Amino acid sequence: MKAIEFEAELINNTINIPEDFQLELSLSKDKHVRVIVLIDDIEKNGDIEFNKMLTNQFLKGYDETDAVYDDL
């Protein structure tokens, strides 16, 4: 599998492929591709709420017997 990498703006949930790669991708027409999207870790309101939800879910599994590990 060959990888290409580029940065793009996500507009209306659409990623535009730069012209540099359009020819290469058109030659791969009807082939299976794997897409990986990496999003910057900049904290935004949505990220803060998501992190709170994750923390709450994680702490639901916390038990008082786990307190022995808190001061390590």
CHARMM-style PDB file with segment names, atoms N, HN, CA, C and O in Angstrom:
ATOM      1  N   MET     1       0.858  -1.187   0.000  1.00  0.00      PROA
ATOM      2  CA  MET     1       0.000   0.000   0.000  1.00  0.00      PROA
ATOM      3  C   MET     1       0.895   1.239   0.000  1.00  0.00      PROA
ATOM      4  O   MET     1       1.874   1.296   0.744  1.00  0.00      PROA
ATOM      5  N   LYS     2       0.575   2.197  -0.805  1.00  0.00      PROA
ATOM      6  HN  LYS     2      -0.220   2.150  -1.409  1.00  0.00      PROA
ATOM      7  CA  LYS     2       1.321   3.449  -0.915  1.00  0.00      PROA
ATOM      8  C   LYS     2       0.584   4.532  -0.136  1.00  0.00      PROA
ATOM      9  O   LYS     2      -0.647   4.549  -0.110  1.00  0.00      PROA
ATOM     10  N   ALA     3       1.324   5.429   0.494  1.00  0.00      PROA
ATOM     11  HN  ALA     3       2.323   5.415   0.473  1.00  0.00      PROA
ATOM     12  CA  ALA     3       0.705   6.503   1.278  1.00  0.00      PROA
ATOM     13  C   ALA     3       0.988   7.852   0.638  1.00  0.00      PROA
ATOM     14  O   ALA     3       2.079   8.088   0.119  1.00  0.00      PROA
ATOM     15  N   ILE     4       0.007   8.727   0.678  1.00  0.00      PROA
ATOM     16  HN  ILE     4      -0.879   8.535   1.100  1.00  0.00      PROA
ATOM     17  CA  ILE     4       0.196  10.124   0.312  1.00  0.00      PROA
ATOM     18  C   ILE     4      -0.276  10.948   1.501  1.00  0.00      PROA
ATOM     19  O   ILE     4      -1.155  10.523   2.251  1.00  0.00      PROA
ATOM     20  N   GLU     5       0.299  12.101   1.666  1.00  0.00      PROA
ATOM     21  HN  GLU     5       1.013  12.447   1.057  1.00  0.00      PROA
ATOM     22  CA  GLU     5      -0.064  12.948   2.807  1.00  0.00      PROA
ATOM     23  C   GLU     5      -0.226  14.380   2.331  1.00  0.00      PROA
ATOM     24  O   GLU     5       0.565  14.882   1.533  1.00  0.00      PROA
ATOM     25  N   PHE     6      -1.264  15.023   2.837  1.00  0.00      PROA
ATOM     26  HN  PHE     6      -1.906  14.615   3.485  1.00  0.00      PROA
ATOM     27  CA  PHE     6      -1.468  16.437   2.553  1.00  0.00      PROA
ATOM     28  C   PHE     6      -2.347  17.019   3.645  1.00  0.00      PROA
ATOM     29  O   PHE     6      -3.051  16.294   4.348  1.00  0.00      PROA
ATOM     30  N   GLU     7      -2.297  18.317   3.776  1.00  0.00      PROA
ATOM     31  HN  GLU     7      -1.725  18.906   3.205  1.00  0.00      PROA
ATOM     32  CA  GLU     7      -3.163  19.014   4.719  1.00  0.00      PROA
ATOM     33  C   GLU     7      -4.294  19.654   3.943  1.00  0.00      PROA
ATOM     34  O   GLU     7      -4.116  20.092   2.807  1.00  0.00      PROA
ATOM     35  N   ALA     8      -5.460  19.704   4.569  1.00  0.00      PROA
ATOM     36  HN  ALA     8      -5.604  19.348   5.493  1.00  0.00      PROA
ATOM     37  CA  ALA     8      -6.630  20.290   3.912  1.00  0.00      PROA
ATOM     38  C   ALA     8      -7.567  20.859   4.968  1.00  0.00      PROA
ATOM     39  O   ALA     8      -7.505  20.499   6.143  1.00  0.00      PROA
ATOM     40  N   GLU     9      -8.426  21.747   4.521  1.00  0.00      PROA
ATOM     41  HN  GLU     9      -8.476  22.040   3.566  1.00  0.00      PROA
ATOM     42  CA  GLU     9      -9.468  22.294   5.374  1.00  0.00      PROA
ATOM     43  C   GLU     9     -10.702  21.409   5.238  1.00  0.00      PROA
ATOM     44  O   GLU     9     -11.070  21.020   4.129  1.00  0.00      PROA
ATOM     45  N   LEU    10     -11.329  21.096   6.343  1.00  0.00      PROA
ATOM     46  HN  LEU    10     -11.029  21.413   7.243  1.00  0.00      PROA
ATOM     47  CA  LEU    10     -12.573  20.341   6.332  1.00  0.00      PROA
ATOM     48  C   LEU    10     -13.708  21.348   6.220  1.00  0.00      PROA
ATOM     49  O   LEU    10     -13.958  22.117   7.148  1.00  0.00      PROA
ATOM     50  N   ILE    11     -14.392  21.341   5.087  1.00  0.00      PROA
ATOM     51  HN  ILE    11     -14.189  20.716   4.333  1.00  0.00      PROA
ATOM     52  CA  ILE    11     -15.471  22.296   4.835  1.00  0.00      PROA
ATOM     53  C   ILE    11     -16.731  21.500   4.527  1.00  0.00      PROA
ATOM     54  O   ILE    11     -16.776  20.727   3.570  1.00  0.00      PROA
ATOM     55  N   ASN    12     -17.759  21.702   5.358  1.00  0.00      PROA
ATOM     56  HN  ASN    12     -17.722  22.329   6.135  1.00  0.00      PROA
ATOM     57  CA  ASN    12     -19.014  20.961   5.205  1.00  0.00      PROA
ATOM     58  C   ASN    12     -18.770  19.450   5.149  1.00  0.00      PROA
ATOM     59  O   ASN    12     -19.357  18.744   4.329  1.00  0.00      PROA
ATOM     60  N   ASN    13     -17.892  18.969   6.036  1.00  0.00      PROA
ATOM     61  HN  ASN    13     -17.415  19.542   6.702  1.00  0.00      PROA
ATOM     62  CA  ASN    13     -17.536  17.546   6.101  1.00  0.00      PROA
ATOM     63  C   ASN    13     -16.984  17.009   4.786  1.00  0.00      PROA
ATOM     64  O   ASN    13     -17.154  15.831   4.472  1.00  0.00      PROA
ATOM     65  N   THR    14     -16.324  17.873   4.018  1.00  0.00      PROA
ATOM     66  HN  THR    14     -16.186  18.830   4.273  1.00  0.00      PROA
ATOM     67  CA  THR    14     -15.727  17.477   2.750  1.00  0.00      PROA
ATOM     68  C   THR    14     -14.247  17.845   2.750  1.00  0.00      PROA
ATOM     69  O   THR    14     -13.870  18.941   3.167  1.00  0.00      PROA
ATOM     70  N   ILE    15     -13.421  16.928   2.282  1.00  0.00      PROA
ATOM     71  HN  ILE    15     -13.728  16.039   1.944  1.00  0.00      PROA
ATOM     72  CA  ILE    15     -11.990  17.184   2.142  1.00  0.00      PROA
ATOM     73  C   ILE    15     -11.676  17.263   0.662  1.00  0.00      PROA
ATOM     74  O   ILE    15     -11.902  16.307  -0.080  1.00  0.00      PROA
ATOM     75  N   ASN    16     -11.161  18.386   0.237  1.00  0.00      PROA
ATOM     76  HN  ASN    16     -10.977  19.163   0.840  1.00  0.00      PROA
ATOM     77  CA  ASN    16     -10.754  18.543  -1.156  1.00  0.00      PROA
ATOM     78  C   ASN    16      -9.339  18.008  -1.322  1.00  0.00      PROA
ATOM     79  O   ASN    16      -8.443  18.334  -0.543  1.00  0.00      PROA
ATOM     80  N   ILE    17      -9.150  17.183  -2.347  1.00  0.00      PROA
ATOM     81  HN  ILE    17      -9.878  16.918  -2.980  1.00  0.00      PROA
ATOM     82  CA  ILE    17      -7.840  16.609  -2.630  1.00  0.00      PROA
ATOM     83  C   ILE    17      -7.056  17.615  -3.466  1.00  0.00      PROA
ATOM     84  O   ILE    17      -7.545  18.076  -4.498  1.00  0.00      PROA
ATOM     85  N   PRO    18      -5.835  17.962  -3.029  1.00  0.00      PROA
ATOM     86  CA  PRO    18      -5.025  18.920  -3.786  1.00  0.00      PROA
ATOM     87  C   PRO    18      -4.763  18.427  -5.207  1.00  0.00      PROA
ATOM     88  O   PRO    18      -4.701  17.224  -5.460  1.00  0.00      PROA
ATOM     89  N   GLU    19      -4.613  19.367  -6.117  1.00  0.00      PROA
ATOM     90  HN  GLU    19      -4.663  20.344  -5.912  1.00  0.00      PROA
ATOM     91  CA  GLU    19      -4.387  19.046  -7.530  1.00  0.00      PROA
ATOM     92  C   GLU    19      -3.179  18.126  -7.717  1.00  0.00      PROA
ATOM     93  O   GLU    19      -3.160  17.297  -8.627  1.00  0.00      PROA
ATOM     94  N   ASP    20      -2.171  18.276  -6.850  1.00  0.00      PROA
ATOM     95  HN  ASP    20      -2.186  18.949  -6.111  1.00  0.00      PROA
ATOM     96  CA  ASP    20      -0.959  17.457  -6.959  1.00  0.00      PROA
ATOM     97  C   ASP    20      -1.273  15.958  -6.922  1.00  0.00      PROA
ATOM     98  O   ASP    20      -0.554  15.161  -7.524  1.00  0.00      PROA
ATOM     99  N   PHE    21      -2.329  15.579  -6.229  1.00  0.00      PROA
ATOM    100  HN  PHE    21      -2.913  16.227  -5.740  1.00  0.00      PROA
ATOM    101  CA  PHE    21      -2.643  14.167  -6.035  1.00  0.00      PROA
ATOM    102  C   PHE    21      -3.825  13.691  -6.873  1.00  0.00      PROA
ATOM    103  O   PHE    21      -4.084  12.489  -6.933  1.00  0.00      PROA
ATOM    104  N   GLN    22      -4.532  14.586  -7.508  1.00  0.00      PROA
ATOM    105  HN  GLN    22      -4.321  15.562  -7.459  1.00  0.00      PROA
ATOM    106  CA  GLN    22      -5.735  14.189  -8.237  1.00  0.00      PROA
ATOM    107  C   GLN    22      -5.426  13.234  -9.392  1.00  0.00      PROA
ATOM    108  O   GLN    22      -6.167  12.277  -9.613  1.00  0.00      PROA
ATOM    109  N   LEU    23      -4.357  13.479 -10.117  1.00  0.00      PROA
ATOM    110  HN  LEU    23      -3.755  14.257  -9.936  1.00  0.00      PROA
ATOM    111  CA  LEU    23      -4.003  12.589 -11.224  1.00  0.00      PROA
ATOM    112  C   LEU    23      -3.666  11.195 -10.698  1.00  0.00      PROA
ATOM    113  O   LEU    23      -4.137  10.189 -11.227  1.00  0.00      PROA
ATOM    114  N   GLU    24      -2.850  11.151  -9.656  1.00  0.00      PROA
ATOM    115  HN  GLU    24      -2.467  11.968  -9.226  1.00  0.00      PROA
ATOM    116  CA  GLU    24      -2.466   9.857  -9.079  1.00  0.00      PROA
ATOM    117  C   GLU    24      -3.686   9.080  -8.602  1.00  0.00      PROA
ATOM    118  O   GLU    24      -3.776   7.872  -8.821  1.00  0.00      PROA
ATOM    119  N   LEU    25      -4.618   9.758  -7.957  1.00  0.00      PROA
ATOM    120  HN  LEU    25      -4.545  10.740  -7.780  1.00  0.00      PROA
ATOM    121  CA  LEU    25      -5.819   9.080  -7.471  1.00  0.00      PROA
ATOM    122  C   LEU    25      -6.742   8.681  -8.612  1.00  0.00      PROA
ATOM    123  O   LEU    25      -7.431   7.665  -8.519  1.00  0.00      PROA
ATOM    124  N   SER    26      -6.767   9.462  -9.684  1.00  0.00      PROA
ATOM    125  HN  SER    26      -6.206  10.287  -9.759  1.00  0.00      PROA
ATOM    126  CA  SER    26      -7.615   9.091 -10.811  1.00  0.00      PROA
ATOM    127  C   SER    26      -7.078   7.828 -11.487  1.00  0.00      PROA
ATOM    128  O   SER    26      -7.851   7.056 -12.056  1.00  0.00      PROA
ATOM    129  N   LEU    27      -5.761   7.610 -11.429  1.00  0.00      PROA
ATOM    130  HN  LEU    27      -5.133   8.237 -10.967  1.00  0.00      PROA
ATOM    131  CA  LEU    27      -5.171   6.384 -11.972  1.00  0.00      PROA
ATOM    132  C   LEU    27      -5.510   5.170 -11.098  1.00  0.00      PROA
ATOM    133  O   LEU    27      -5.429   4.027 -11.548  1.00  0.00      PROA
ATOM    134  N   SER    28      -5.889   5.435  -9.846  1.00  0.00      PROA
ATOM    135  HN  SER    28      -5.954   6.363  -9.480  1.00  0.00      PROA
ATOM    136  CA  SER    28      -6.262   4.363  -8.916  1.00  0.00      PROA
ATOM    137  C   SER    28      -7.769   4.211  -8.824  1.00  0.00      PROA
ATOM    138  O   SER    28      -8.283   3.662  -7.850  1.00  0.00      PROA
ATOM    139  N   LYS    29      -8.477   4.692  -9.831  1.00  0.00      PROA
ATOM    140  HN  LYS    29      -8.060   5.138 -10.623  1.00  0.00      PROA
ATOM    141  CA  LYS    29      -9.943   4.674  -9.841  1.00  0.00      PROA
ATOM    142  C   LYS    29     -10.463   3.266  -9.573  1.00  0.00      PROA
ATOM    143  O   LYS    29      -9.941   2.285 -10.102  1.00  0.00      PROA
ATOM    144  N   ASP    30     -11.494   3.186  -8.747  1.00  0.00      PROA
ATOM    145  HN  ASP    30     -11.918   3.983  -8.318  1.00  0.00      PROA
ATOM    146  CA  ASP    30     -12.172   1.937  -8.394  1.00  0.00      PROA
ATOM    147  C   ASP    30     -11.305   0.992  -7.570  1.00  0.00      PROA
ATOM    148  O   ASP    30     -11.613  -0.197  -7.481  1.00  0.00      PROA
ATOM    149  N   LYS    31     -10.238   1.488  -6.973  1.00  0.00      PROA
ATOM    150  HN  LYS    31      -9.988   2.453  -7.046  1.00  0.00      PROA
ATOM    151  CA  LYS    31      -9.421   0.674  -6.082  1.00  0.00      PROA
ATOM    152  C   LYS    31      -9.795   1.000  -4.643  1.00  0.00      PROA
ATOM    153  O   LYS    31     -10.293   2.085  -4.343  1.00  0.00      PROA
ATOM    154  N   HSD    32      -9.548   0.047  -3.768  1.00  0.00      PROA
ATOM    155  HN  HSD    32      -9.144  -0.834  -4.012  1.00  0.00      PROA
ATOM    156  CA  HSD    32      -9.801   0.245  -2.344  1.00  0.00      PROA
ATOM    157  C   HSD    32      -8.722   1.160  -1.779  1.00  0.00      PROA
ATOM    158  O   HSD    32      -7.540   0.974  -2.068  1.00  0.00      PROA
ATOM    159  N   VAL    33      -9.116   2.142  -0.980  1.00  0.00      PROA
ATOM    160  HN  VAL    33     -10.077   2.293  -0.746  1.00  0.00      PROA
ATOM    161  CA  VAL    33      -8.167   3.037  -0.317  1.00  0.00      PROA
ATOM    162  C   VAL    33      -8.476   3.063   1.177  1.00  0.00      PROA
ATOM    163  O   VAL    33      -9.597   2.779   1.599  1.00  0.00      PROA
ATOM    164  N   ARG    34      -7.485   3.402   1.951  1.00  0.00      PROA
ATOM    165  HN  ARG    34      -6.574   3.633   1.608  1.00  0.00      PROA
ATOM    166  CA  ARG    34      -7.654   3.568   3.394  1.00  0.00      PROA
ATOM    167  C   ARG    34      -7.437   5.044   3.695  1.00  0.00      PROA
ATOM    168  O   ARG    34      -6.442   5.630   3.268  1.00  0.00      PROA
ATOM    169  N   VAL    35      -8.362   5.642   4.425  1.00  0.00      PROA
ATOM    170  HN  VAL    35      -9.171   5.166   4.772  1.00  0.00      PROA
ATOM    171  CA  VAL    35      -8.290   7.073   4.722  1.00  0.00      PROA
ATOM    172  C   VAL    35      -8.086   7.240   6.227  1.00  0.00      PROA
ATOM    173  O   VAL    35      -8.818   6.663   7.032  1.00  0.00      PROA
ATOM    174  N   ILE    36      -7.097   8.027   6.589  1.00  0.00      PROA
ATOM    175  HN  ILE    36      -6.503   8.496   5.935  1.00  0.00      PROA
ATOM    176  CA  ILE    36      -6.824   8.343   7.989  1.00  0.00      PROA
ATOM    177  C   ILE    36      -6.905   9.854   8.131  1.00  0.00      PROA
ATOM    178  O   ILE    36      -6.240  10.581   7.392  1.00  0.00      PROA
ATOM    179  N   VAL    37      -7.705  10.332   9.062  1.00  0.00      PROA
ATOM    180  HN  VAL    37      -8.245   9.741   9.662  1.00  0.00      PROA
ATOM    181  CA  VAL    37      -7.852  11.768   9.286  1.00  0.00      PROA
ATOM    182  C   VAL    37      -7.267  12.083  10.663  1.00  0.00      PROA
ATOM    183  O   VAL    37      -7.692  11.508  11.665  1.00  0.00      PROA
ATOM    184  N   LEU    38      -6.307  12.983  10.713  1.00  0.00      PROA
ATOM    185  HN  LEU    38      -5.962  13.450   9.899  1.00  0.00      PROA
ATOM    186  CA  LEU    38      -5.711  13.436  11.966  1.00  0.00      PROA
ATOM    187  C   LEU    38      -6.195  14.845  12.243  1.00  0.00      PROA
ATOM    188  O   LEU    38      -6.120  15.716  11.377  1.00  0.00      PROA
ATOM    189  N   ILE    39      -6.684  15.065  13.431  1.00  0.00      PROA
ATOM    190  HN  ILE    39      -6.745  14.358  14.134  1.00  0.00      PROA
ATOM    191  CA  ILE    39      -7.228  16.372  13.803  1.00  0.00      PROA
ATOM    192  C   ILE    39      -6.317  16.995  14.855  1.00  0.00      PROA
ATOM    193  O   ILE    39      -5.920  16.323  15.806  1.00  0.00      PROA
ATOM    194  N   ASP    40      -5.982  18.273  14.693  1.00  0.00      PROA
ATOM    195  HN  ASP    40      -6.305  18.819  13.920  1.00  0.00      PROA
ATOM    196  CA  ASP    40      -5.152  18.967  15.677  1.00  0.00      PROA
ATOM    197  C   ASP    40      -5.770  18.848  17.057  1.00  0.00      PROA
ATOM    198  O   ASP    40      -6.992  18.827  17.202  1.00  0.00      PROA
ATOM    199  N   ASP    41      -4.913  18.770  18.075  1.00  0.00      PROA
ATOM    200  HN  ASP    41      -3.920  18.787  17.957  1.00  0.00      PROA
ATOM    201  CA  ASP    41      -5.361  18.612  19.451  1.00  0.00      PROA
ATOM    202  C   ASP    41      -5.690  19.920  20.143  1.00  0.00      PROA
ATOM    203  O   ASP    41      -5.644  19.995  21.371  1.00  0.00      PROA
ATOM    204  N   ILE    42      -6.017  20.941  19.390  1.00  0.00      PROA
ATOM    205  HN  ILE    42      -6.054  20.881  18.393  1.00  0.00      PROA
ATOM    206  CA  ILE    42      -6.334  22.235  19.984  1.00  0.00      PROA
ATOM    207  C   ILE    42      -7.614  22.096  20.796  1.00  0.00      PROA
ATOM    208  O   ILE    42      -8.642  21.645  20.293  1.00  0.00      PROA
ATOM    209  N   GLU    43      -7.531  22.494  22.065  1.00  0.00      PROA
ATOM    210  HN  GLU    43      -6.696  22.860  22.474  1.00  0.00      PROA
ATOM    211  CA  GLU    43      -8.700  22.402  22.948  1.00  0.00      PROA
ATOM    212  C   GLU    43      -9.760  23.414  22.517  1.00  0.00      PROA
ATOM    213  O   GLU    43      -9.501  24.617  22.470  1.00  0.00      PROA
ATOM    214  N   LYS    44     -10.912  22.931  22.214  1.00  0.00      PROA
ATOM    215  HN  LYS    44     -11.122  21.954  22.252  1.00  0.00      PROA
ATOM    216  CA  LYS    44     -12.056  23.766  21.890  1.00  0.00      PROA
ATOM    217  C   LYS    44     -13.178  23.357  22.823  1.00  0.00      PROA
ATOM    218  O   LYS    44     -13.055  22.354  23.527  1.00  0.00      PROA
ATOM    219  N   ASN    45     -14.253  24.098  22.844  1.00  0.00      PROA
ATOM    220  HN  ASN    45     -14.353  24.912  22.272  1.00  0.00      PROA
ATOM    221  CA  ASN    45     -15.352  23.783  23.752  1.00  0.00      PROA
ATOM    222  C   ASN    45     -15.821  22.352  23.592  1.00  0.00      PROA
ATOM    223  O   ASN    45     -16.070  21.670  24.587  1.00  0.00      PROA
ATOM    224  N   GLY    46     -15.946  21.888  22.370  1.00  0.00      PROA
ATOM    225  HN  GLY    46     -15.744  22.442  21.563  1.00  0.00      PROA
ATOM    226  CA  GLY    46     -16.375  20.508  22.137  1.00  0.00      PROA
ATOM    227  C   GLY    46     -15.387  19.514  22.706  1.00  0.00      PROA
ATOM    228  O   GLY    46     -15.781  18.489  23.264  1.00  0.00      PROA
ATOM    229  N   ASP    47     -14.080  19.816  22.567  1.00  0.00      PROA
ATOM    230  HN  ASP    47     -13.760  20.648  22.115  1.00  0.00      PROA
ATOM    231  CA  ASP    47     -13.045  18.938  23.095  1.00  0.00      PROA
ATOM    232  C   ASP    47     -13.102  18.901  24.612  1.00  0.00      PROA
ATOM    233  O   ASP    47     -12.929  17.843  25.217  1.00  0.00      PROA
ATOM    234  N   ILE    48     -13.341  20.041  25.224  1.00  0.00      PROA
ATOM    235  HN  ILE    48     -13.481  20.901  24.732  1.00  0.00      PROA
ATOM    236  CA  ILE    48     -13.413  20.103  26.683  1.00  0.00      PROA
ATOM    237  C   ILE    48     -14.581  19.260  27.175  1.00  0.00      PROA
ATOM    238  O   ILE    48     -14.432  18.502  28.133  1.00  0.00      PROA
ATOM    239  N   GLU    49     -15.730  19.379  26.542  1.00  0.00      PROA
ATOM    240  HN  GLU    49     -15.851  19.995  25.763  1.00  0.00      PROA
ATOM    241  CA  GLU    49     -16.896  18.580  26.930  1.00  0.00      PROA
ATOM    242  C   GLU    49     -16.634  17.095  26.714  1.00  0.00      PROA
ATOM    243  O   GLU    49     -17.010  16.272  27.549  1.00  0.00      PROA
ATOM    244  N   PHE    50     -16.000  16.749  25.615  1.00  0.00      PROA
ATOM    245  HN  PHE    50     -15.695  17.417  24.937  1.00  0.00      PROA
ATOM    246  CA  PHE    50     -15.685  15.352  25.325  1.00  0.00      PROA
ATOM    247  C   PHE    50     -14.731  14.798  26.380  1.00  0.00      PROA
ATOM    248  O   PHE    50     -14.909  13.675  26.853  1.00  0.00      PROA
ATOM    249  N   ASN    51     -13.705  15.594  26.752  1.00  0.00      PROA
ATOM    250  HN  ASN    51     -13.560  16.506  26.367  1.00  0.00      PROA
ATOM    251  CA  ASN    51     -12.759  15.150  27.782  1.00  0.00      PROA
ATOM    252  C   ASN    51     -13.439  14.975  29.129  1.00  0.00      PROA
ATOM    253  O   ASN    51     -13.106  14.051  29.872  1.00  0.00      PROA
ATOM    254  N   LYS    52     -14.390  15.848  29.456  1.00  0.00      PROA
ATOM    255  HN  LYS    52     -14.660  16.597  28.853  1.00  0.00      PROA
ATOM    256  CA  LYS    52     -15.140  15.696  30.706  1.00  0.00      PROA
ATOM    257  C   LYS    52     -15.926  14.395  30.694  1.00  0.00      PROA
ATOM    258  O   LYS    52     -15.956  13.671  31.689  1.00  0.00      PROA
ATOM    259  N   MET    53     -16.567  14.096  29.553  1.00  0.00      PROA
ATOM    260  HN  MET    53     -16.543  14.684  28.744  1.00  0.00      PROA
ATOM    261  CA  MET    53     -17.338  12.867  29.445  1.00  0.00      PROA
ATOM    262  C   MET    53     -16.427  11.649  29.605  1.00  0.00      PROA
ATOM    263  O   MET    53     -16.782  10.692  30.293  1.00  0.00      PROA
ATOM    264  N   LEU    54     -15.248  11.684  28.966  1.00  0.00      PROA
ATOM    265  HN  LEU    54     -14.960  12.461  28.407  1.00  0.00      PROA
ATOM    266  CA  LEU    54     -14.311  10.575  29.098  1.00  0.00      PROA
ATOM    267  C   LEU    54     -13.857  10.395  30.544  1.00  0.00      PROA
ATOM    268  O   LEU    54     -13.785   9.273  31.045  1.00  0.00      PROA
ATOM    269  N   THR    55     -13.554  11.503  31.205  1.00  0.00      PROA
ATOM    270  HN  THR    55     -13.613  12.414  30.798  1.00  0.00      PROA
ATOM    271  CA  THR    55     -13.130  11.443  32.598  1.00  0.00      PROA
ATOM    272  C   THR    55     -14.226  10.852  33.472  1.00  0.00      PROA
ATOM    273  O   THR    55     -13.957  10.002  34.320  1.00  0.00      PROA
ATOM    274  N   ASN    56     -15.462  11.298  33.268  1.00  0.00      PROA
ATOM    275  HN  ASN    56     -15.681  11.989  32.579  1.00  0.00      PROA
ATOM    276  CA  ASN    56     -16.580  10.764  34.048  1.00  0.00      PROA
ATOM    277  C   ASN    56     -16.754   9.272  33.825  1.00  0.00      PROA
ATOM    278  O   ASN    56     -16.989   8.527  34.776  1.00  0.00      PROA
ATOM    279  N   GLN    57     -16.640   8.830  32.586  1.00  0.00      PROA
ATOM    280  HN  GLN    57     -16.449   9.435  31.814  1.00  0.00      PROA
ATOM    281  CA  GLN    57     -16.764   7.400  32.281  1.00  0.00      PROA
ATOM    282  C   GLN    57     -15.630   6.618  32.936  1.00  0.00      PROA
ATOM    283  O   GLN    57     -15.850   5.533  33.473  1.00  0.00      PROA
ATOM    284  N   PHE    58     -14.419   7.169  32.893  1.00  0.00      PROA
ATOM    285  HN  PHE    58     -14.241   8.051  32.457  1.00  0.00      PROA
ATOM    286  CA  PHE    58     -13.277   6.506  33.509  1.00  0.00      PROA
ATOM    287  C   PHE    58     -13.473   6.384  35.019  1.00  0.00      PROA
ATOM    288  O   PHE    58     -13.217   5.332  35.603  1.00  0.00      PROA
ATOM    289  N   LEU    59     -13.932   7.475  35.646  1.00  0.00      PROA
ATOM    290  HN  LEU    59     -14.140   8.330  35.171  1.00  0.00      PROA
ATOM    291  CA  LEU    59     -14.074   7.469  37.100  1.00  0.00      PROA
ATOM    292  C   LEU    59     -15.235   6.600  37.576  1.00  0.00      PROA
ATOM    293  O   LEU    59     -15.277   6.231  38.750  1.00  0.00      PROA
ATOM    294  N   LYS    60     -16.170   6.268  36.705  1.00  0.00      PROA
ATOM    295  HN  LYS    60     -16.136   6.568  35.751  1.00  0.00      PROA
ATOM    296  CA  LYS    60     -17.238   5.352  37.092  1.00  0.00      PROA
ATOM    297  C   LYS    60     -16.672   4.003  37.496  1.00  0.00      PROA
ATOM    298  O   LYS    60     -17.268   3.297  38.310  1.00  0.00      PROA
ATOM    299  N   GLY    61     -15.527   3.640  36.933  1.00  0.00      PROA
ATOM    300  HN  GLY    61     -15.043   4.213  36.272  1.00  0.00      PROA
ATOM    301  CA  GLY    61     -14.894   2.370  37.272  1.00  0.00      PROA
ATOM    302  C   GLY    61     -14.003   2.463  38.500  1.00  0.00      PROA
ATOM    303  O   GLY    61     -13.420   1.460  38.913  1.00  0.00      PROA
ATOM    304  N   TYR    62     -13.885   3.658  39.098  1.00  0.00      PROA
ATOM    305  HN  TYR    62     -14.358   4.472  38.763  1.00  0.00      PROA
ATOM    306  CA  TYR    62     -13.042   3.856  40.280  1.00  0.00      PROA
ATOM    307  C   TYR    62     -13.736   3.303  41.507  1.00  0.00      PROA
ATOM    308  O   TYR    62     -14.930   3.523  41.713  1.00  0.00      PROA
ATOM    309  N   ASP    63     -12.992   2.596  42.308  1.00  0.00      PROA
ATOM    310  HN  ASP    63     -12.022   2.418  42.140  1.00  0.00      PROA
ATOM    311  CA  ASP    63     -13.527   2.024  43.540  1.00  0.00      PROA
ATOM    312  C   ASP    63     -12.683   2.528  44.703  1.00  0.00      PROA
ATOM    313  O   ASP    63     -11.506   2.838  44.519  1.00  0.00      PROA
ATOM    314  N   GLU    64     -13.254   2.615  45.877  1.00  0.00      PROA
ATOM    315  HN  GLU    64     -14.210   2.364  46.027  1.00  0.00      PROA
ATOM    316  CA  GLU    64     -12.513   3.105  47.061  1.00  0.00      PROA
ATOM    317  C   GLU    64     -11.254   2.269  47.315  1.00  0.00      PROA
ATOM    318  O   GLU    64     -10.263   2.787  47.830  1.00  0.00      PROA
ATOM    319  N   THR    65     -11.286   0.998  46.963  1.00  0.00      PROA
ATOM    320  HN  THR    65     -12.090   0.576  46.545  1.00  0.00      PROA
ATOM    321  CA  THR    65     -10.090   0.154  47.149  1.00  0.00      PROA
ATOM    322  C   THR    65      -8.941   0.604  46.265  1.00  0.00      PROA
ATOM    323  O   THR    65      -7.789   0.259  46.526  1.00  0.00      PROA
ATOM    324  N   ASP    66      -9.241   1.376  45.210  1.00  0.00      PROA
ATOM    325  HN  ASP    66     -10.178   1.656  44.998  1.00  0.00      PROA
ATOM    326  CA  ASP    66      -8.192   1.900  44.345  1.00  0.00      PROA
ATOM    327  C   ASP    66      -7.404   3.041  44.994  1.00  0.00      PROA
ATOM    328  O   ASP    66      -6.358   3.442  44.483  1.00  0.00      PROA
ATOM    329  N   ALA    67      -7.898   3.557  46.106  1.00  0.00      PROA
ATOM    330  HN  ALA    67      -8.747   3.231  46.521  1.00  0.00      PROA
ATOM    331  CA  ALA    67      -7.263   4.696  46.781  1.00  0.00      PROA
ATOM    332  C   ALA    67      -5.846   4.372  47.227  1.00  0.00      PROA
ATOM    333  O   ALA    67      -5.043   5.289  47.394  1.00  0.00      PROA
ATOM    334  N   VAL    68      -5.512   3.110  47.423  1.00  0.00      PROA
ATOM    335  HN  VAL    68      -6.165   2.365  47.287  1.00  0.00      PROA
ATOM    336  CA  VAL    68      -4.151   2.758  47.846  1.00  0.00      PROA
ATOM    337  C   VAL    68      -3.125   3.179  46.800  1.00  0.00      PROA
ATOM    338  O   VAL    68      -1.949   3.332  47.128  1.00  0.00      PROA
ATOM    339  N   TYR    69      -3.537   3.368  45.558  1.00  0.00      PROA
ATOM    340  HN  TYR    69      -4.492   3.244  45.292  1.00  0.00      PROA
ATOM    341  CA  TYR    69      -2.612   3.740  44.492  1.00  0.00      PROA
ATOM    342  C   TYR    69      -2.531   5.263  44.283  1.00  0.00      PROA
ATOM    343  O   TYR    69      -1.690   5.726  43.512  1.00  0.00      PROA
ATOM    344  N   ASP    70      -3.369   6.033  44.938  1.00  0.00      PROA
ATOM    345  HN  ASP    70      -4.052   5.658  45.564  1.00  0.00      PROA
ATOM    346  CA  ASP    70      -3.437   7.469  44.699  1.00  0.00      PROA
ATOM    347  C   ASP    70      -2.163   8.203  45.089  1.00  0.00      PROA
ATOM    348  O   ASP    70      -1.809   9.178  44.425  1.00  0.00      PROA
ATOM    349  N   ASP    71      -1.461   7.786  46.127  1.00  0.00      PROA
ATOM    350  HN  ASP    71      -1.748   6.994  46.666  1.00  0.00      PROA
ATOM    351  CA  ASP    71      -0.286   8.521  46.616  1.00  0.00      PROA
ATOM    352  C   ASP    71       1.023   7.985  46.068  1.00  0.00      PROA
ATOM    353  O   ASP    71       2.088   8.405  46.521  1.00  0.00      PROA
ATOM    354  N   LEU    72       0.981   7.077  45.115  1.00  0.00      PROA
ATOM    355  HN  LEU    72       0.116   6.735  44.747  1.00  0.00      PROA
ATOM    356  CA  LEU    72       2.235   6.524  44.584  1.00  0.00      PROA
ATOM    357  C   LEU    72       2.897   7.452  43.624  1.00  0.00      PROA
ATOM    358  OT1 LEU    72       3.959   7.132  43.090  1.00  0.00      PROA
TER     359      LEU     72
END
